[in-house]
Amino acid sequence: MELVKKPYECCGCRTCEIVCPKSAIVMKEDAHGFLYPQIDQTKCVDCGLCLKKCAFQSGYPQRKEFEPVFGYAARHKNMNTMMNSRSGGAFTALTDEILKRNGVIYGAGYDEDKKFFKVIHKAAVTAEQRDEFRGSKYVQSDLKDVFLHLKRNLEEGKWVLFSGTGCQVGALHKFLGKEYDHLITVDIVCHGVPSPKFWADFLKMREREEGGRVTGADFRDKKKFGWKAHRETVWIDGKDISSRLYTKVFYLDTAARPSCFECVYANRNRVGDITIADFWGHEQAVPGFAEDNKGVSLVMVNTSKGKALWEKVRDDMDVIECTGYPYRHTNMKRPTKRPDNYDEFWSDYLSSGFDFVMKKYCDYEVITHGQRTRKKWAEKIKKPTRKVKRKIKKLLKKIK
Ligand SMILES: Cc1cc2nc3c(=O)[nH]c(=O)nc-3n(C[C@H](O)[C@H](O)[C@H](O)COP(=O)(O)OP(=O)(O)OC[C@H]3O[C@@H](n4cnc5c(N)ncnc54)[C@H](O)[C@@H]3O)c2cc1C
C-alpha cells in the first residue's frame, strides 16, 4: 500500500491512522514539521480502508444545500466577546447555544504544557474552555484523536459542534461516513496553514533573544492593533513583544503545508454546515455597518441544520443579510498559489537554519540575549531607524 505519493496529496488529518484496523499507520513529522502517514508494511493487509476514508480528494462530501448561499455580515452584540474573537464573534454565538444544550465543542487550542504553544484540536464543555479556541492560530492544528472522542459523544446523543479548516471538517465527515442530527460542522475560510516547526522555532528565537520563557502568544491582537492590522505578539516572562516577522512568512506562503496549494476545499462548495470568515470588503457589501476596524464576521449558512442553529443564535448578533456577496474571498475561488521560492526557503531553512531564514526572508538579525541591548544602542546612534529619527525631530521641535 502506498498512501501518499506526493506531499501535496495529504493534509495530515490523521483519518487513515485512526481507521486502520491493524494499527499499521502512524503519523510522523517530516523535516518541515508536517505530519504524514507512515505504513508498517509488516502489519498492512492491503484492505484499502485508509485510501477509502482519505478526505483530501475532490470528491469530498459537499454540504451546500442553498444556491445562492445565505450570507450575512455579523457582529456579536457583546463588545467584550467581539474584541476577544478574531472576526465578529460568530463562533462564540454558535457555540454558546451548543453549551446551553450541554453539548461538546471541538476547536483549535493549545497543548497542555503550553511550552511552545503547540496548536492542537481539543474538546470544550464550558465557556471558559471554549474561549481558548477564540482567535485564529496561523499554524496547522494537530487533530490528535479528537474524531474518536467526537464519535463517542454523538453516539451518546450529545450535541457536538466541530470547527476547523475545510480539510479538517471534510476529514471528519469522511471519517463518520454518515449524518448525525446532533452534529454541526463549522468550516473557516482558510488561506493556508503554516508549519508547526516554524512556529515553535519562532518562539524559541524569542526565548533566546529575551533570555526567558514564552508565557503567552497571540497571532493577531486586534485589541491592540485593530482588526485589519496583522502583527503577532509573544510574551516572554510576561513582557510582550510584537512584530511582523512570523506574519511576513505567513503571507510569503513559504512555510505553508504543500497540500494548501492544491487544496480541494478552497472553493465555493463549502464542506461545513456553516462557514465563517473575516468579512473583508464589508464596506462595499454592507456600507455603514461596523466600519470601526473592530471586526466583522462573514457567516455563510450552507445546510438546513446550519440554518436552524443560525436562526436560534442570530439575535445575539447585529446581522445584515448579503446573500450573493460572500464568494469574493480569494480562497473561496482557488487555493493559495505556491510561491516560486518555496523550495529555496526550505532548502535554506534545513541547510542553514532558522536565523539564516529570518535574515534572508525578513531582513531580521537574530541576536541572543545580552548582545541585543548593547548592539541595539550602538545601532541606534550609528544608523537611526525612522522611529528614532521621528523622535529626534519631535524633540528638536520641542526645544525650538
Ligand atoms: C490558518 C487560518 C487561515 C485563515 N485564513 C483566512 C482567510 O484567508 N480569509 C478569511 O476571511 N478568514 C481566514 N481565517 C478565518 C478567520 O481568521 C477567523 O478564524 C474566522 O472568521 C472566525 O472568526 P470568529 O470571530 O467567528 O471566531 P473566533 O472566536 O476568533 O474563533 C476562531 C475559530 O477558528 C478556529 N481556529 C483557530 N485556529 C485554527 C487552526 N489553526 N486550525 C483550525 N481551526 C482554527 C477555532 O477553532 C475557532 O472556531 C483563517 C483562519 C485560520 C486559522
The ligand as an SDF file (V2000), in Angstrom:
LIG
                    3D

 53 58  0  0  0  0  0  0  0  0999 V2000
   -4.8620   29.3110    9.3660 C   0  0  0  0  0  0  0  0  0  0  0  0
   -6.0490   30.2190    9.1600 C   0  0  0  0  0  0  0  0  0  0  0  0
   -6.1860   30.9150    7.9700 C   0  0  0  0  0  0  0  0  0  0  0  0
   -7.2950   31.7630    7.7650 C   0  0  0  0  0  0  0  0  0  0  0  0
   -7.3980   32.4180    6.5770 N   0  0  0  0  0  0  0  0  0  0  0  0
   -8.4650   33.2230    6.3610 C   0  0  0  0  0  0  0  0  0  0  0  0
   -8.6080   33.9280    5.1180 C   0  0  0  0  0  0  0  0  0  0  0  0
   -7.7630   33.8330    4.2330 O   0  0  0  0  0  0  0  0  0  0  0  0
   -9.7240   34.7230    4.9470 N   0  0  0  0  0  0  0  0  0  0  0  0
  -10.6720   34.8390    5.9130 C   0  0  0  0  0  0  0  0  0  0  0  0
  -11.6360   35.5730    5.7120 O   0  0  0  0  0  0  0  0  0  0  0  0
  -10.5820   34.1770    7.0800 N   0  0  0  0  0  0  0  0  0  0  0  0
   -9.5000   33.3780    7.3370 C   0  0  0  0  0  0  0  0  0  0  0  0
   -9.3930   32.6930    8.5170 N   0  0  0  0  0  0  0  0  0  0  0  0
  -10.5860   32.6570    9.4320 C   0  0  0  0  0  0  0  0  0  0  0  0
  -10.7380   33.8490   10.3410 C   0  0  0  0  0  0  0  0  0  0  0  0
   -9.4770   34.3610   10.6940 O   0  0  0  0  0  0  0  0  0  0  0  0
  -11.4970   33.5190   11.6280 C   0  0  0  0  0  0  0  0  0  0  0  0
  -10.9870   32.3320   12.2180 O   0  0  0  0  0  0  0  0  0  0  0  0
  -12.9510   33.2920   11.4390 C   0  0  0  0  0  0  0  0  0  0  0  0
  -13.5300   34.3830   10.7970 O   0  0  0  0  0  0  0  0  0  0  0  0
  -13.6570   33.0950   12.7720 C   0  0  0  0  0  0  0  0  0  0  0  0
  -13.8020   34.2860   13.4600 O   0  0  0  0  0  0  0  0  0  0  0  0
  -14.7300   34.3690   14.7610 P   0  0  0  0  0  0  0  0  0  0  0  0
  -14.6130   35.7410   15.3270 O   0  0  0  0  0  0  0  0  0  0  0  0
  -16.1150   33.8850   14.4610 O   0  0  0  0  0  0  0  0  0  0  0  0
  -14.0940   33.2200   15.6550 O   0  0  0  0  0  0  0  0  0  0  0  0
  -13.1340   33.1570   16.8890 P   0  0  0  0  0  0  0  0  0  0  0  0
  -13.9540   33.2800   18.1260 O   0  0  0  0  0  0  0  0  0  0  0  0
  -11.9540   34.0080   16.7710 O   0  0  0  0  0  0  0  0  0  0  0  0
  -12.7140   31.5960   16.7840 O   0  0  0  0  0  0  0  0  0  0  0  0
  -11.7030   31.1380   15.9490 C   0  0  0  0  0  0  0  0  0  0  0  0
  -12.1690   29.8900   15.2650 C   0  0  0  0  0  0  0  0  0  0  0  0
  -11.1380   29.4130   14.3940 O   0  0  0  0  0  0  0  0  0  0  0  0
  -10.7550   28.0980   14.7450 C   0  0  0  0  0  0  0  0  0  0  0  0
   -9.3020   28.0180   14.5690 N   0  0  0  0  0  0  0  0  0  0  0  0
   -8.3710   28.8660   15.0640 C   0  0  0  0  0  0  0  0  0  0  0  0
   -7.1580   28.4830   14.6720 N   0  0  0  0  0  0  0  0  0  0  0  0
   -7.3080   27.3590   13.9340 C   0  0  0  0  0  0  0  0  0  0  0  0
   -6.4060   26.4730   13.2820 C   0  0  0  0  0  0  0  0  0  0  0  0
   -5.1050   26.6820   13.2810 N   0  0  0  0  0  0  0  0  0  0  0  0
   -6.9140   25.4240   12.6300 N   0  0  0  0  0  0  0  0  0  0  0  0
   -8.2480   25.1900   12.6050 C   0  0  0  0  0  0  0  0  0  0  0  0
   -9.1540   25.9910   13.2150 N   0  0  0  0  0  0  0  0  0  0  0  0
   -8.6760   27.0590   13.8600 C   0  0  0  0  0  0  0  0  0  0  0  0
  -11.1830   27.9020   16.1890 C   0  0  0  0  0  0  0  0  0  0  0  0
  -11.4000   26.5590   16.4820 O   0  0  0  0  0  0  0  0  0  0  0  0
  -12.4550   28.7420   16.2100 C   0  0  0  0  0  0  0  0  0  0  0  0
  -13.5030   28.0120   15.6650 O   0  0  0  0  0  0  0  0  0  0  0  0
   -8.2790   31.8920    8.7690 C   0  0  0  0  0  0  0  0  0  0  0  0
   -8.1200   31.2080    9.9840 C   0  0  0  0  0  0  0  0  0  0  0  0
   -7.0260   30.3720   10.1840 C   0  0  0  0  0  0  0  0  0  0  0  0
   -6.8940   29.6310   11.4850 C   0  0  0  0  0  0  0  0  0  0  0  0
  1  2  1  0
  2  3  1  0
  2 52  2  0
  3  4  2  0
  4  5  1  0
  4 50  1  0
  5  6  2  0
  6  7  1  0
  6 13  1  0
  7  8  2  0
  7  9  1  0
  9 10  1  0
 10 11  2  0
 10 12  1  0
 12 13  2  0
 13 14  1  0
 14 15  1  0
 14 50  1  0
 15 16  1  0
 16 17  1  0
 16 18  1  0
 18 19  1  0
 18 20  1  0
 20 21  1  0
 20 22  1  0
 22 23  1  0
 23 24  1  0
 24 25  2  0
 24 26  1  0
 24 27  1  0
 27 28  1  0
 28 29  2  0
 28 30  1  0
 28 31  1  0
 31 32  1  0
 32 33  1  0
 33 34  1  0
 33 48  1  0
 34 35  1  0
 35 36  1  0
 35 46  1  0
 36 37  1  0
 36 45  1  0
 37 38  2  0
 38 39  1  0
 39 40  1  0
 39 45  2  0
 40 41  1  0
 40 42  2  0
 42 43  1  0
 43 44  2  0
 44 45  1  0
 46 47  1  0
 46 48  1  0
 48 49  1  0
 50 51  2  0
 51 52  1  0
 52 53  1  0
M  END
$$$$
